Amino acid sequence: MSLFENVGELNENDATRICLLMLIGQGFLGPQKTNVVDNMLLDLVDNLEEFRQYPWGNYFWESTYSAVYNLHKRQKGDDKCFSLSGFVWPFKVPVNVN
């Protein structure tokens, strides 16, 4: 059964919570090695006011930094490419500096 089959039966707050989890898990963090949702995230979406006040910049920075740190040392052979995880949108947006 799909999560969204019965989405019409969810109240507005529950639908918002699911959307927030999807935004964080798939939108900001991108594909992860596991499909496990962190309990901390579940607790945060359960209290929307606490969710709004959470320091998301620190959360995304920690996941991105650990993925990028020493990335050049993890390249295999002469490969000119690598994979990033974490909050990688800033790396995907072209920067135009005049």
N, C-alpha and C positions, 0 to 999 in steps of 0.2 A: 504494500500500500504506500502510495506517495504521501509525503508530508503535506502537500498542497491539495490533495483530493477533498479534504474536509475544511479547507480554509474559510469557507463561508460560515462555518459553525463557530469560528473563533471570535472572541470579542475583540474590540479595537485594541486594547492594551496588549493582549496576547499576540495579535498579528504584528503589532509594532515591535514586540520583543523578538519575534522570529526574524523580522526584517533586519533588526540591529545585529543579531548574531550572524546572519548571512552577509551583511555589509562588512563586518569586521573579519569574519573567517574567510570569505571568498573575495571580497572587494579590496580591502586594505592589505591583508596578509598574503593573499594569493594562495596558490596550491601548497599544501603542507604535506609532510610525509605521513601523517596520520589523519584520521577522520574524527578524532576525539575533540570534544568541546571542553575547554578548560572550565573547571568548576567556578573559578573566579569570575569568568564572563557570565556564567549562568546566574551567579549571585548578583552581579551588577545589573543585568537586564531585569532582574526581579524587582529592583528598586530604581525606577527611572530617574529619580532626582539624583541619586548617588551616581548613576551612569553618566549623567550630564556633567557632574563635577569631577569625574575621574580624570587624572592627568594622562590623556591618551598619547600625547607626544612622547612621553617617557616610555610607555608600553611599546609603541611601534618602533622607537629608536632602539630599544634593547634587542628586539627580534631582528631588526635590520642589521645592526652593528655586528651581532654574533654571526650573521650569514656573510657579511662582507669582509670581516677581519681576516687578514692573511689569505684572501681569496686567490691572489696570484701564486701563492705557494701550493695551493690545492689543484692547480691546473695539471692536467695529465699530458705529458709529452709536449708536442708542439701545437697543441690545440690553441686556437685563438678565440675560443668562446668558453663561457661558463654559465652556470645557472645561479640566479639570485632568488632568495626567499625573503620574507619579511615585507615591509612597506616599501615596495620598489617603484612606485609611481614617479617619484622625482627622477629616477634614472631613465624612465621611459619617455619623459617629456623633453623634447629638444629645447635647448637653451639658446636664445638669441641675445647675444650681448653686443651692443653697439659701441 
